[in-house]
Amino acid sequence: MRLIRIGAGLPLLLAAVASFFLFPEYLSLLNTLFILAIFALAYDLLQGHAGVVSLGHAVFFGMGAYTAAVLAAHGVTEPVVGLLAALLLSGLLALLLTRIVVVGNDLTRLLVTLGIGFLMLEAANQARWLTGGADGMSDFTMGPVLGLFRFDFAGETAFWYSLAALVLVYAFLWRLTTSPFGLALRGIRENVRRMPAIGAPVRRHLATAYTISGGIAGLAGALLAQTSNFASLDMLGFERSAEVMMMATLGGTGSIPGVVLGAVGFSYLKDALSAMSPKYWHLGIGLVLMLSVFVLRGGIAGGVSALLRRLRGWE
Amino acid sequence: MTPAIETEGLTLRYGHFTAVGDVSLRVEAGARHALIGPNGAGKTSLVHALTGNVPATAGRIRVAGQDVTVLSQAERVRRGLARTFQINQLFRGLTVIENVSLAILERERKTRQFWRSFAADRAVAEEAREHLSFAHLEEMADRPVRSLPYGSQRLVEIAIALATRPRVLVLDEPAAGVPAAQSESIFERINALPRDLTLLFVEHDMGLVFRFAERITVLVGGRIMTEGTPAEIQADERVREVYLGRRGHHGAA
């Protein structure tokens, strides 16, 4: 994985910029891809780096989406302010939830996060006065970004706005995962039993990671609500939580560029397969997921680094 | 002088089974103290209870005169009580130097930093190299631990523990699972540790125990049977009966 981590960010950025000129009709789709990539990166900080699974991460995505939508509906229409508010509130929610998520093992975590997901979904459904319930929220208008760039019908502003956020999140997480804190997270992933024996505050580390991950997931949700002018229950539903896990797995959990590619690849597959067969597209996704686990061993990133090793004659 | 470790009536029960019963142990500062006993005598359980891996059911534990009974394992490490494991507990996917650096970073409380690269921390890298050089692991520094031969992995166990800068180091069968020739070299390294570091070690190989230990505690059925110098223990009839009489059995294990 390390092999492709070096310098993979720049080609990815160039490809993203090039796509603006190559696919001008698909800007809103590209915007969605960037947002999903941010969400997948946020999730993979837990699964890929700290080795902690979650089946309810859309809770934070949805929290961010509703935060941005509710703020805009109440007159706070500057998008960056909405993003920061979503980051803070989702991070806070994650921090409040760490006590029950961090304890236990992977199985209990899956069940607890799944349960939290259902609870939050029902809460958002019942709070119609705030969230619009099952109808969702669309009665808000975003102002121009930083008072300068108005969201346009072609989605140009949305494209650059989300790409800028993705670049920042990418750079932040790259720095974080190579930092002492990032090393401690990998220590937890590699051997959580040894950590206390070197004096490590494991719960504190996990709480920090969970808070950061939740905050960034909320930022992604806010981006989606702002650029699509819509917030709805499916943004915090189980399906979205499951999909982000699939994106990370397909891309190569633990690899930042891999996860970005995973988010893009998964969305493309979902789109192409459902166009091919609206009824049976899950079948195709299932096969690809199994291939990425059993054949590529570590998703796209795992496949690429295995290929590079072979080319250099390391194996 | 204050003993490095002192326990009073230390007891560890799992349900009705008493793994460690009423152990009052005293390990002098700077000691080379061995803990021996037949299989199932409760040696590893005692190590768990001492280091806080498992909370003790009853009794008190003092490290350098300070009561650590209610402290967590991590807090005991911060007070200078480190351990190694009988079965490797390593960060297998990380490189050797990352394994050791992580322990240094935790000790220095630098793992709260997320805005700088850990590899760029020169002081940590230099200290990590020193520990590796002591453990004769320098040449393997950048290899993932899982790719190392087992004997070298046992040395990584010790290097990680040293990186916590312990005052007391508890070694649970440091040469377990290693061929005889290599267990020599592991004990040679242990013997080369600074004299002000207190060592308490569990070991099955009586040859190694009598060569490296200056004081020996014999544990049988979770209780201390006797304690003494290697010469006293060698001469003790009861020890011979419960333990040395079955030496061949343990040599094979």
Interface residues (C-beta under 8 A of the other chain):
Chain A: R175 L176 T178 S179 P180 F181 G182 L183 A184 R186 G187 R189 E190 N191 R193 R194 M195 P196 A197 I198 G199 A200 P201 V202 H205
Chain B: T51 G52 N53 S72 Q73 A74 E75 V77 R78 A82 R83 F85 Q89 L90 F91 R92 G93 L94 E98 S101 L102 A103 L105 E106 R107 K110 T111 R112 Q113 F114 W115 R116 S117 F118 A119 D121 I160 A161 A163 T164
